[in-house]
Amino acid sequence: WALLLVIQTGGMAAVAVTFARYFREVTHVPLGEPVVAALALGLLVAVNCLGVRAGSSVQSVFMVLKIVAIVALIAAGIFFAGRPPAAPAAALPGRDGPLSFFAAMTPVMFAYGGWQTASFVAGEMRDPRRDLARGLLLGVLGVIVLYVGVNVACVLALGAGGLAASPAPASAVMRAAFGPAGASLIAVGIAVSTFGFLSQGMLTAPRVYFAMADDGLFFRGVAWVHPRTRVPVVAIVLQGVLALLIALSGTYEQILNYVTSVDFVFFGLTAGTVFVFRRGAGGEAPPVARVPGHPVTTALFAAACAIIVAATVYHSPANSAIGLAIMLAGIPAYLLWSRSARHRAREG
């Protein structure tokens, strides 16, 4: 549960901070970022407590709006923005060695993350062996196409030097294409996109808290399901409260670093389990799931995860230490609850 606290809740907290920033930029409401983040999380808690249909409907709407905003940004950068003069090679940053390069990949990896949360609702799928694999592959491919398109649009509109120097490249591209109105428009798009991410996290992560509590590995009250809406209300509220507390604890960059350092530890370990399970089968039974290119692709993925973690820790040791400390705190918590669960099983 400590791992989920760092990954899911930390990721939601980081995005809640971003949503609050852009929401205030668009609406000019006289509220601070913490208040806006709290209101957004509270709204999503309320919606998801109404039932799975309500939560999934909100998620679907914001997913479509997010895709529309990204496609608009790509079109603006490629077809409407002017082309800046080429910058000399010496003016471009990023020449501090390979670890600095991989540390710069931390926010990139966070942007491509989220695919793992699809497995949280695998138990509610009709054919998870088929549908989960297809959904993950198609979803990740779609994200790659959209995000590579965004990068192409930004480089064409701003140039490599301008992109590196811009703290808000999406706004800069839209401003270059359509002036101040374009910058305001993309701020709306980013607010919509981040709210959609928060909606996805609020829909999926509480199901894991519920499952752990139902197995006796977390507080039993978290497994309570509302008799009418049939959703784990306590788990949903817990997710919202924890996300808000972490959002108030640091800046976006701080939260991002300690989330990613833990996130990719377990991505790499998960890839390593493929070798263990295949070896345990001894080649006698067909694999439960096919892994194209295994063992080469699996080993490359695990190695990339290890490099990202090492670079993140090297670049931000203090923030990474926070995430790793929370992760390690989960070990005694798990041992305590698992011992209690075994004790109850023997008594039963």
DRENGU-987820 format. One line per 10 residues: their letters; for each residue x negated, y, z of N, C-alpha, C, O. Coordinates in steps of 0.2 Angstrom, whole numbers. Atoms other than C-alpha are relative to their C-alpha. Example, Ala and Ser with C-alpha at 12.3 -4.5 7.8 and 13.67 -1.06 7.14 Angstrom:
BEGIN
AS) -4,-6,0,-62,-22,39,-4,6,0,-9,5,3 ~ 4,-6,-1,-68,-5,36,4,5,3,1,11,4 $
END
This chain:
BEGIN
WALLLVIQTG) -4,-6,0,0,0,0,-4,6,0,-2,11,-3 ~ 5,-6,0,-15,12,3,-2,1,-7,-3,7,-9 ~ 2,-1,7,-20,9,-15,5,3,-4,4,8,-8 ~ -5,-3,3,-3,13,-21,1,8,2,3,12,-2 ~ 0,-7,-3,-3,29,-10,-5,4,-4,-3,10,-6 ~ 5,-4,4,-19,35,-19,2,1,-7,1,6,-10 ~ -1,0,8,-15,30,-37,7,4,-2,7,9,-5 ~ -7,-2,3,4,33,-39,1,7,4,3,12,0 ~ -2,-6,-4,7,46,-25,-5,6,-2,-3,12,-3 ~ 5,-5,2,-10,55,-29,1,3,-7,1,9,-8 $
GMAAVAVTFA) -1,-2,7,-6,56,-47,6,4,-1,6,9,-4 ~ -6,-5,0,11,63,-44,-1,6,3,1,12,1 ~ 2,-7,-4,4,76,-32,-3,4,-5,-2,10,-5 ~ 4,-4,4,-8,82,-45,4,3,-6,4,9,-7 ~ -4,-2,5,5,83,-58,5,5,2,7,10,-1 ~ -4,-5,-3,17,92,-46,-3,7,0,1,12,-1 ~ 4,-6,0,4,105,-44,0,4,-7,1,10,-7 ~ 0,-2,7,3,107,-63,7,3,-2,8,8,-5 ~ -7,-2,2,22,108,-65,1,7,3,4,11,0 ~ -1,-6,-4,23,121,-51,-3,6,-4,0,12,-4 $
RYFREVTHVP) 4,-6,3,10,132,-60,3,2,-6,4,8,-7 ~ -3,-2,6,18,132,-77,7,2,1,10,6,-3 ~ -7,-2,-1,36,133,-70,0,7,2,4,11,0 ~ 0,-7,-2,31,149,-61,-2,5,-6,0,11,-6 ~ 2,-5,6,23,156,-77,5,1,-4,6,7,-7 ~ -5,-1,5,38,153,-87,6,4,3,9,9,0 ~ -6,-3,-3,52,158,-74,-2,7,4,3,11,5 ~ 2,-6,-4,42,171,-64,4,0,7,5,5,10 ~ -4,0,-7,52,165,-48,-5,2,5,-11,1,5 ~ 4,-2,-6,46,173,-32,-1,-5,5,0,-4,11 $
LGEPVVAALA) 1,6,-4,41,156,-25,-7,-2,-1,-10,-2,-6 ~ 6,3,0,24,149,-21,0,-7,-3,5,-10,-4 ~ 1,7,3,17,133,-30,2,-5,5,6,-10,2 ~ -3,6,-4,20,122,-15,7,0,1,10,-6,1 ~ -7,0,-1,38,127,-13,3,-2,-7,8,-7,-6 ~ -3,3,7,41,124,-32,-1,-7,0,3,-11,-3 ~ 2,7,0,32,107,-31,5,-4,5,7,-9,3 ~ -5,3,-4,43,103,-16,7,-1,-2,10,-6,-2 ~ -7,0,3,59,107,-24,1,-5,-6,6,-8,-7 ~ 0,5,6,54,97,-40,1,-7,3,5,-11,0 $
LGLLVAVNCL) 0,7,-2,50,82,-30,7,-2,4,9,-7,3 ~ -7,1,-3,66,84,-19,5,-1,-5,10,-6,-4 ~ -5,1,5,77,85,-34,-1,-7,-3,4,-10,-4 ~ 1,7,3,69,69,-42,2,-5,5,5,-11,4 ~ -2,5,-5,72,60,-25,7,-1,0,10,-6,0 ~ -7,0,0,90,65,-25,3,-4,-6,7,-8,-5 ~ -3,3,6,93,60,-43,-1,-8,0,3,-12,-2 ~ 2,7,0,84,43,-41,4,-4,6,5,-10,5 ~ -4,4,-5,94,39,-25,7,-1,-2,11,-5,1 ~ -7,1,2,110,40,-35,1,-6,-4,6,-9,-5 $
GVRAGSSVQS) 0,7,4,105,24,-45,-5,0,-5,-8,5,-7 ~ 5,1,6,94,17,-58,2,3,-6,-2,6,-10 ~ -3,-3,6,105,23,-72,-2,8,0,-4,10,-5 ~ 1,-7,0,103,41,-66,-7,2,-1,-9,6,-5 ~ 8,-1,1,84,40,-64,-2,-1,-7,-6,2,-9 ~ 3,2,7,81,31,-81,3,5,-5,-1,6,-10 ~ -3,-4,5,93,43,-90,-4,7,0,-6,10,-5 ~ 4,-6,-1,83,58,-83,-7,-1,-3,-10,3,-7 ~ 6,1,3,67,50,-88,0,-1,-8,-5,2,-11 ~ -1,1,8,73,46,-106,0,7,-3,-3,8,-8 $
VFMVLKIVAI) -1,-7,3,78,64,-109,-6,4,0,-8,7,-5 ~ 6,-3,0,62,71,-103,-6,-3,-4,-10,1,-6 ~ 5,4,5,52,58,-113,1,3,-7,-4,5,-10 ~ -1,-2,7,60,64,-129,-2,8,0,-5,9,-5 ~ 2,-7,0,57,83,-124,-7,0,0,-10,5,-3 ~ 7,0,0,39,79,-120,-3,-1,-7,-8,2,-9 ~ 3,2,7,36,71,-137,1,6,-5,-3,7,-9 ~ -1,-6,4,44,86,-146,-5,5,1,-7,8,-4 ~ 5,-5,-1,33,98,-137,-7,-2,-2,-10,3,-5 ~ 7,2,2,17,88,-141,0,0,-8,-5,3,-10 $
VALIAAGIFF) 0,0,7,22,86,-159,0,8,-3,-3,9,-8 ~ 0,-7,2,26,105,-160,-7,3,1,-10,7,-3 ~ 7,-3,-1,8,109,-153,-4,-3,-5,-9,1,-8 ~ 4,3,6,0,97,-166,1,4,-6,-4,6,-9 ~ -1,-4,6,9,106,-180,-2,7,0,-5,9,-5 ~ 2,-7,-1,5,123,-173,-8,0,-2,-10,5,-5 ~ 7,0,0,-14,119,-172,-2,-2,-7,-7,1,-9 ~ 2,3,7,-15,110,-189,2,5,-6,-2,6,-10 ~ -3,-4,6,-4,121,-200,1,7,1,2,11,-4 ~ -2,-7,-1,-1,138,-192,-5,4,3,-6,10,1 $
AGRPPAAPAA) 5,-4,-3,-16,143,-182,-6,1,-5,-7,-3,-10 ~ 6,-1,5,-31,151,-191,-6,-4,2,-6,-8,7 ~ 6,4,-1,-48,144,-191,-6,4,2,-8,9,-1 ~ 5,-4,-3,-62,151,-180,-6,-1,-3,-7,-7,-6 ~ 7,1,3,-80,153,-186,-3,-5,4,-2,-6,10 ~ 4,6,-3,-91,138,-182,-5,3,5,-8,8,4 ~ 5,-2,-5,-101,139,-166,-6,-3,-1,-7,-9,-3 ~ 7,3,1,-120,136,-166,0,-6,5,3,-6,10 ~ 0,6,-5,-124,119,-158,-3,2,7,-1,-1,12 ~ 3,-1,-7,-134,127,-144,5,3,4,4,3,11 $
ALPGRDGPLS) -5,-4,-4,-118,137,-138,4,-5,3,8,-3,7 ~ -5,5,-2,-109,121,-135,-2,-4,6,-8,-5,7 ~ 2,3,-7,-109,114,-117,0,-8,-1,1,-11,-6 ~ 0,7,0,-110,96,-112,-6,-4,-2,-6,-10,-4 ~ 6,3,2,-128,92,-114,-4,-2,7,-10,-1,7 ~ 3,1,-6,-132,87,-96,-1,-8,2,-2,-10,7 ~ 1,7,-1,-134,68,-99,6,-4,0,12,-1,0 ~ -6,4,1,-123,53,-100,5,0,6,11,-1,5 ~ -4,0,-6,-116,54,-82,5,6,-1,11,5,1 ~ -5,-6,0,-109,71,-85,5,-1,-6,11,1,-5 $
FFAAMTPVMF) -5,2,5,-101,65,-101,6,-4,2,11,-3,1 ~ -5,5,-3,-92,51,-92,4,3,5,10,2,6 ~ -3,-3,-5,-88,62,-78,6,5,-3,11,6,-1 ~ -5,-4,4,-79,74,-91,6,-5,-2,11,-2,-4 ~ -5,5,2,-69,58,-96,5,-1,6,10,-4,4 ~ -5,1,-5,-60,58,-79,7,3,-1,11,-1,-1 ~ -7,-2,2,-46,69,-84,3,-3,-6,9,-3,-7 ~ -2,3,7,-45,61,-101,3,-7,2,8,-9,0 ~ -3,6,-2,-43,44,-93,7,1,4,11,-4,4 ~ -6,-1,-4,-30,51,-81,6,1,-5,12,-1,-4 $
AYGGWQTASF) -6,-2,5,-20,58,-96,2,-6,-3,8,-7,-5 ~ -2,6,3,-20,41,-104,3,-6,5,5,-11,3 ~ -3,5,-5,-15,32,-88,7,0,1,11,4,-3 ~ -7,1,-1,2,27,-82,3,-6,-3,9,-8,-1 ~ -3,6,3,4,12,-93,1,-6,5,5,-10,4 ~ 0,5,-5,1,1,-78,7,0,4,9,-5,7 ~ -6,0,-4,17,7,-70,6,-4,-3,11,-5,0 ~ -6,3,3,28,-2,-83,0,-7,3,6,-10,4 ~ 0,7,-3,23,-19,-74,4,1,7,6,-5,9 ~ -4,0,-6,32,-12,-58,7,-2,-1,10,-5,4 $
VAGEMRDPRR) -7,2,1,49,-16,-66,0,-6,-4,5,-7,-7 ~ 0,6,4,44,-32,-74,5,-5,2,8,-9,-2 ~ -5,5,-3,55,-42,-62,7,2,-2,12,-2,-2 ~ -6,-2,2,70,-32,-69,1,-1,-8,6,1,-11 ~ 0,1,8,66,-37,-88,3,-7,-1,2,-11,3 ~ -3,7,2,75,-51,-97,-5,-5,-2,-5,-11,0 ~ 6,5,2,59,-58,-105,-7,4,1,-9,7,-4 ~ 6,-4,-1,44,-49,-97,-6,-2,-3,-10,2,-5 ~ 6,2,4,31,-60,-105,0,3,-7,-6,4,-9 ~ -1,-3,7,37,-54,-122,0,8,0,-3,12,-3 $
DLARGLLLGV) -2,-7,1,44,-37,-119,-5,5,4,-6,10,1 ~ 5,-4,-4,31,-30,-106,-6,1,-5,-9,6,-5 ~ 6,-1,4,17,-34,-118,1,4,-6,-3,9,-7 ~ -1,-4,6,25,-27,-133,1,8,2,-1,12,-1 ~ -1,-7,-2,31,-11,-123,-7,3,1,-8,9,0 ~ 6,-3,-2,13,-8,-116,-4,1,-7,-7,7,-7 ~ 4,-1,7,5,-10,-134,3,6,-4,-1,10,-6 ~ -3,-6,4,17,1,-143,0,7,4,-2,12,1 ~ 1,-7,-4,17,14,-129,-7,3,0,-7,9,-1 ~ 7,-2,0,-2,15,-128,-2,3,-7,-5,8,-7 $
LGVIVLYVGV) 1,-2,7,-3,16,-147,3,7,-1,0,11,-4 ~ -4,-6,1,10,30,-147,-4,6,4,-4,11,1 ~ 4,-6,-3,0,40,-134,-6,1,-3,-8,7,-3 ~ 6,-2,4,-16,38,-143,1,4,-6,-3,9,-7 ~ -2,-4,6,-8,44,-159,1,8,2,-1,12,-1 ~ -2,-6,-2,-1,59,-150,-6,4,3,-7,10,1 ~ 5,-4,-4,-16,64,-139,-6,1,-5,-9,6,-5 ~ 5,-2,5,-28,62,-154,2,6,-4,-2,10,-6 ~ -3,-5,4,-17,73,-164,-1,7,4,-3,12,1 ~ 1,-6,-3,-18,86,-150,-7,2,0,-8,8,-1 $
NVACVLALGA) 7,-1,0,-37,85,-149,-2,3,-7,-5,8,-7 ~ 2,-3,7,-38,88,-168,3,7,-1,-1,11,-4 ~ -3,-6,0,-26,102,-167,-4,6,4,-5,11,1 ~ 4,-5,-4,-36,111,-153,-7,1,-3,-9,7,-3 ~ 7,-1,3,-53,108,-162,1,5,-6,-3,9,-7 ~ -1,-4,6,-46,115,-178,2,7,1,-1,12,-2 ~ -2,-6,-2,-38,130,-170,-5,4,4,-5,10,3 ~ 5,-4,-5,-51,135,-157,-7,-1,-1,-11,3,1 ~ 7,1,1,-67,127,-163,-2,-4,7,1,-3,12 ~ 2,4,-6,-77,116,-151,-2,5,6,-1,3,11 $
GGLAASPAPA) 2,-5,-5,-84,131,-142,6,3,4,6,4,10 ~ -6,-3,-2,-68,139,-140,5,-5,5,7,-3,10 ~ -3,5,-4,-60,123,-134,-3,-1,7,0,-2,12 ~ 3,1,-6,-73,121,-121,0,6,5,0,5,11 ~ -1,-6,-4,-71,139,-115,7,1,3,7,5,7 ~ -6,-2,-2,-53,139,-113,3,-4,6,3,-11,5 ~ -2,4,-6,-45,134,-96,7,-3,-2,10,-7,1 ~ -6,2,2,-28,132,-105,1,-1,-8,4,4,-11 ~ 1,0,7,-31,126,-123,7,-1,-4,7,2,-9 ~ -6,0,3,-13,122,-127,3,7,-1,6,8,-6 $
SAVMRAAFGP) -2,-7,0,-8,140,-123,-4,4,-5,-1,8,-9 ~ 5,-4,5,-23,146,-133,2,-2,-7,2,3,-12 ~ -1,2,6,-18,136,-148,7,3,-3,8,6,-8 ~ -6,-3,2,0,142,-148,0,7,-1,4,10,-5 ~ 1,-8,0,-5,160,-145,-3,1,-7,-1,6,-10 ~ 3,-1,6,-16,158,-160,4,-1,-6,4,3,-11 ~ -5,1,6,-2,152,-171,6,4,0,8,7,-5 ~ -6,-4,0,13,162,-165,0,6,5,5,9,6 ~ 1,-6,-4,6,175,-153,3,-1,7,3,-7,9 ~ -2,1,-7,12,178,-135,7,-5,1,7,-8,6 $
AGASLIAVGI) -6,5,0,29,169,-139,-2,-7,0,1,-11,3 ~ 2,7,0,20,153,-143,-3,-2,6,-2,-8,8 ~ 3,2,-6,10,153,-127,6,-1,5,5,-6,9 ~ -6,1,-5,27,155,-117,3,-6,-2,6,-10,2 ~ -4,6,3,35,141,-128,-4,-6,3,-1,-11,5 ~ 3,6,-2,21,129,-124,-1,-1,8,-1,-7,10 ~ 0,1,-7,21,133,-106,7,-3,2,7,-7,7 ~ -6,4,-1,39,127,-106,-1,-7,-1,1,-11,2 ~ 1,7,2,34,111,-115,-5,-3,5,-3,-9,7 ~ 4,3,-5,20,108,-102,4,-1,7,3,-7,10 $
AVSTFGFLSQ) -4,1,-6,32,111,-88,5,-6,-1,6,-10,4 ~ -4,6,1,44,98,-96,-3,-6,0,-1,-11,3 ~ 5,6,0,30,86,-99,-1,-3,7,-1,-9,9 ~ 2,2,-7,24,86,-81,6,-2,4,6,-7,8 ~ -6,2,-4,42,85,-74,2,-7,-2,4,-11,2 ~ -1,6,2,44,70,-85,-4,-6,3,-2,-11,5 ~ 5,4,-3,29,62,-78,2,-2,8,2,-7,10 ~ -2,1,-7,35,65,-60,7,-4,0,7,-9,5 ~ -6,4,0,52,57,-65,-2,-7,-1,1,-11,2 ~ 2,7,1,43,41,-71,-3,-3,6,-1,-8,8 $
GMLTAPRVYF) 3,2,-6,33,40,-55,5,-1,5,5,-6,9 ~ -5,1,-5,48,42,-44,5,-6,-2,8,-9,3 ~ -4,6,2,58,29,-54,-4,-7,1,0,-12,3 ~ 4,7,0,44,15,-54,-3,-1,7,-2,-7,9 ~ 4,1,-5,33,17,-39,4,-3,7,1,-7,10 ~ -4,2,-6,46,15,-25,2,-7,0,3,-10,5 ~ -1,7,1,50,-2,-32,-5,-5,3,-4,-10,6 ~ 6,4,-2,33,-8,-27,0,0,8,-1,-5,11 ~ -1,-1,-7,35,-1,-9,6,-5,3,5,-8,8 ~ -6,4,-2,52,-10,-8,-2,-7,0,-1,-11,4 $
AMADDGLFFR) 2,7,0,45,-27,-14,-5,-2,5,-5,-7,8 ~ 5,2,-5,30,-26,-2,4,-1,7,3,-5,11 ~ -3,0,-7,42,-22,13,5,-6,0,6,-9,5 ~ -4,6,0,54,-36,7,-4,-6,1,-1,-11,4 ~ 5,6,-1,39,-48,8,-3,0,7,-7,-4,9 ~ 3,-1,-6,35,-42,25,-7,3,1,-10,2,6 ~ 7,-3,0,19,-33,20,1,8,1,-4,11,-1 ~ -1,-8,-1,26,-15,24,6,0,5,9,-5,7 ~ -5,-1,-5,38,-8,36,7,-2,-3,9,-1,-8 ~ -6,4,2,54,-18,35,6,5,-2,10,4,-7 $
GVAWVHPRTR) -5,-5,2,65,-2,34,0,2,-7,4,5,-10 ~ 1,-2,7,58,2,17,3,-4,-5,4,-2,-10 ~ -3,5,4,66,-13,10,8,1,0,11,-2,-4 ~ -8,-1,0,84,-6,14,2,3,-7,-1,7,-10 ~ -3,-2,7,95,-4,-2,7,2,2,10,0,6 ~ -7,-3,-1,110,7,-2,5,-5,-3,5,-7,-9 ~ -5,5,2,125,-4,-3,4,2,-6,7,-2,-10 ~ -4,-2,6,134,7,-17,-5,1,-6,-3,-2,-11 ~ 4,-1,6,120,13,-28,-5,-6,-1,-8,-6,-7 ~ 4,6,0,109,-3,-25,-7,2,-2,-11,-1,-6 $
VPVVAIVLQG) 6,-2,1,93,7,-25,-4,1,7,-1,2,12 ~ 3,0,-6,79,7,-12,-1,7,3,-6,10,1 ~ 0,-7,-2,83,24,-4,-6,2,4,-9,7,3 ~ 6,-2,-5,70,24,10,-7,0,-4,-11,4,-3 ~ 6,0,3,56,19,-2,0,6,-5,-6,9,-6 ~ 0,-6,4,61,33,-14,-2,6,4,-6,11,2 ~ 2,-6,-5,61,46,0,-7,0,2,-10,5,2 ~ 7,0,-2,45,40,6,-5,2,-5,-10,5,-4 ~ 4,-2,5,37,42,-11,0,7,-1,-5,10,-2 ~ 0,-7,1,43,60,-12,-4,3,5,-7,8,4 $
VLALLIALSG) 3,-3,-5,37,64,5,-8,0,0,-11,5,1 ~ 7,1,1,20,57,2,-3,4,-5,-9,7,-5 ~ 2,-4,6,18,65,-15,-1,8,2,-6,11,1 ~ 0,-7,-2,22,82,-7,-6,1,5,-9,6,4 ~ 6,-1,-4,9,80,7,-6,0,-3,-11,4,-1 ~ 7,0,4,-5,76,-5,0,6,-4,-6,9,-5 ~ 0,-6,4,0,90,-16,-2,6,4,-5,11,2 ~ 2,-6,-5,-2,102,-1,-7,-1,2,-10,4,5 ~ 7,2,-4,-19,94,4,-6,3,-5,-11,3,-2 ~ 5,-2,4,-29,100,-11,2,3,-7,8,3,-8 $
TYEQILNYVT) -1,-2,7,-31,107,-29,1,-6,-4,0,-12,-3 ~ -1,5,6,-27,98,-45,-6,-4,-1,-6,-10,-1 ~ 6,3,2,-45,94,-48,-2,-5,6,-5,-10,4 ~ 1,4,-5,-48,87,-31,4,-6,1,1,-12,1 ~ -5,6,0,-33,76,-31,-2,-5,-6,-2,-11,-5 ~ 2,4,6,-38,70,-49,-6,-4,1,-6,-10,-1 ~ 6,3,-1,-55,65,-44,1,-6,5,-2,-12,3 ~ -1,6,-5,-50,54,-29,5,-5,-2,5,-11,0 ~ -4,5,3,-36,46,-39,-3,-4,-5,-3,-10,-5 ~ 3,4,6,-46,41,-54,-6,-4,3,-6,-10,0 $
SVDFVFFGLT) 6,5,-3,-61,34,-43,3,-6,2,0,-11,1 ~ -3,6,-2,-49,22,-36,4,-4,-5,4,-10,-6 ~ -4,3,6,-38,19,-51,-4,-5,-4,-2,-10,-5 ~ 4,4,5,-52,13,-62,-4,-6,4,-6,-11,0 ~ 3,5,-4,-59,2,-48,4,-6,-1,2,-12,-3 ~ -4,6,0,-44,-9,-49,2,-2,-7,4,-7,-9 ~ 0,2,7,-42,-8,-68,-5,-5,-2,-4,-10,-5 ~ 6,5,1,-59,-16,-69,1,-6,3,-1,-12,0 ~ -1,7,-4,-55,-29,-56,5,-4,-3,5,-10,-4 ~ -6,3,3,-39,-33,-65,-3,-4,-6,-1,-9,-8 $
AGTVFVFRRG) 3,3,6,-49,-36,-81,-4,-6,2,-4,-11,-2 ~ 4,5,-3,-61,-47,-71,4,-6,1,1,-12,1 ~ -4,5,-1,-47,-58,-66,2,-5,-6,3,-11,-5 ~ -1,4,6,-44,-64,-84,-5,-5,-1,-4,-11,-2 ~ 5,5,0,-61,-72,-83,1,-6,5,0,-12,3 ~ -1,5,-5,-57,-81,-67,6,-5,-2,5,-11,-1 ~ -6,4,2,-40,-87,-73,-1,-5,-6,1,-11,-6 ~ 2,4,5,-47,-93,-89,-4,-6,2,-4,-12,-1 ~ 5,5,-2,-61,-102,-81,4,-6,5,2,-12,4 ~ -4,5,-4,-49,-110,-68,4,-5,-4,6,-10,-2 $
AGGEAPPVAR) -4,5,4,-38,-117,-82,-4,-5,-3,-1,-11,-5 ~ 4,5,3,-53,-126,-88,1,-2,-7,-1,-7,-10 ~ -1,1,7,-47,-125,-106,5,-5,-1,7,-7,-7 ~ -5,5,1,-34,-138,-103,7,2,-1,11,-1,-5 ~ -7,-3,1,-18,-127,-103,-1,6,-4,-6,10,-3 ~ 0,-6,4,-14,-114,-115,0,7,4,4,6,9 ~ -1,-6,-4,-16,-96,-109,7,3,1,11,2,-4 ~ -7,-3,-1,-1,-88,-101,1,6,-5,7,7,-8 ~ 0,-6,4,-5,-72,-111,-6,0,-4,-12,-1,-2 ~ 6,0,5,-16,-70,-126,-3,7,1,0,12,2 $
VPGHPVTTAL) 4,-6,-1,-30,-57,-125,-4,1,-6,-9,-3,-7 ~ 4,-1,7,-36,-52,-143,-7,2,2,-8,7,5 ~ 7,-2,0,-55,-52,-144,-3,-2,7,-9,-1,8 ~ 3,3,-6,-58,-60,-127,-5,-5,-1,-4,-9,-6 ~ 1,-4,-6,-70,-61,-119,-4,7,-1,-5,11,4 ~ 4,-6,1,-79,-46,-128,4,6,2,2,10,5 ~ -4,-6,-1,-64,-34,-127,1,1,8,1,6,10 ~ -1,0,-7,-61,-39,-109,-6,3,4,-6,7,8 ~ 6,-2,-3,-79,-36,-104,-2,7,-1,-4,11,3 ~ 1,-8,2,-80,-19,-113,4,4,4,2,9,6 $
FAAACAIIVA) -4,-4,-4,-65,-13,-104,-2,0,7,-2,6,10 ~ 3,0,-7,-72,-18,-87,-6,4,1,-6,8,6 ~ 6,-4,0,-88,-10,-91,1,7,0,-2,11,3 ~ -2,-7,0,-80,6,-96,3,2,6,2,8,8 ~ -3,-2,-6,-70,6,-80,-6,1,5,-5,6,9 ~ 5,-1,-5,-86,4,-70,-4,6,-1,-6,10,3 ~ 4,-6,1,-95,18,-79,4,6,2,1,11,4 ~ -4,-6,-1,-80,30,-77,0,1,8,-1,7,10 ~ 0,0,-7,-80,26,-58,-6,3,2,-7,7,7 ~ 7,-2,-2,-99,28,-56,-1,8,-2,-3,12,2 $
ATVYHSPANS) 1,-7,2,-98,45,-66,4,5,5,2,10,6 ~ -4,-5,-4,-84,52,-56,-2,0,7,-2,6,10 ~ 3,0,-7,-92,47,-39,-6,5,0,-7,9,4 ~ 6,-4,0,-108,55,-45,1,7,-1,-2,12,2 ~ -1,-7,1,-100,71,-51,4,3,6,3,9,8 ~ -4,-3,-6,-88,73,-36,0,-5,6,5,-8,7 ~ 1,5,-5,-94,62,-22,5,1,6,8,-4,9 ~ -4,-2,-6,-84,71,-8,8,-2,-2,11,-6,2 ~ -7,2,2,-67,69,-17,1,-7,-1,6,-10,1 ~ 0,7,2,-71,52,-23,0,-4,7,4,-9,8 $
AIGLAIMLAG) 0,3,-6,-75,47,-5,7,0,4,8,-5,7 ~ -6,0,-3,-58,52,1,5,-5,-3,8,-9,1 ~ -4,5,4,-49,41,-12,-3,-7,3,2,-11,4 ~ 3,7,-2,-61,26,-7,2,-1,7,3,-7,9 ~ -2,1,-7,-58,29,11,7,-2,1,8,-7,5 ~ -7,2,0,-39,28,9,1,-7,-2,5,-11,1 ~ -1,6,2,-41,13,-1,-3,-5,5,1,-11,6 ~ 3,5,-5,-52,4,12,4,0,6,4,-6,9 ~ -4,0,-5,-40,9,25,6,-5,-1,9,-7,4 ~ -5,5,2,-28,-3,16,-1,-7,3,3,-11,3 $
IPAYLLWSRS) 2,7,-2,-38,-18,21,3,-2,7,6,-7,8 ~ -3,2,-7,-34,-18,40,8,0,0,11,-4,3 ~ -7,0,0,-16,-13,36,3,-6,-3,8,-9,-1 ~ -2,6,4,-14,-28,24,-1,-6,5,4,-10,5 ~ 1,6,-4,-22,-40,36,5,0,6,8,-6,8 ~ -5,0,-5,-10,-34,50,7,-2,-2,10,-7,1 ~ -7,1,3,6,-35,40,0,-8,-2,5,-11,-1 ~ 0,7,2,1,-52,32,0,-5,6,3,-10,5 ~ 0,4,-6,-3,-59,49,7,-1,3,10,-6,5 ~ -7,-1,-2,14,-53,55,5,-4,-4,9,-8,-1 $
ARHRAREG) -5,3,4,23,-60,40,-1,-8,1,4,-12,1 ~ 2,8,-1,14,-78,42,3,-2,7,6,-7,7 ~ -3,1,-7,20,-77,61,7,-1,-1,10,-6,2 ~ -8,1,1,38,-74,56,2,-6,-4,7,-9,-2 ~ -1,6,4,37,-88,43,0,-6,4,4,-10,4 ~ 1,6,-4,31,-100,56,6,-1,5,8,-6,6 ~ -6,0,-5,45,-95,68,6,-2,-3,11,-5,0 ~ -6,1,3,58,-96,55,0,-7,-2,5,-10,-5 $
END
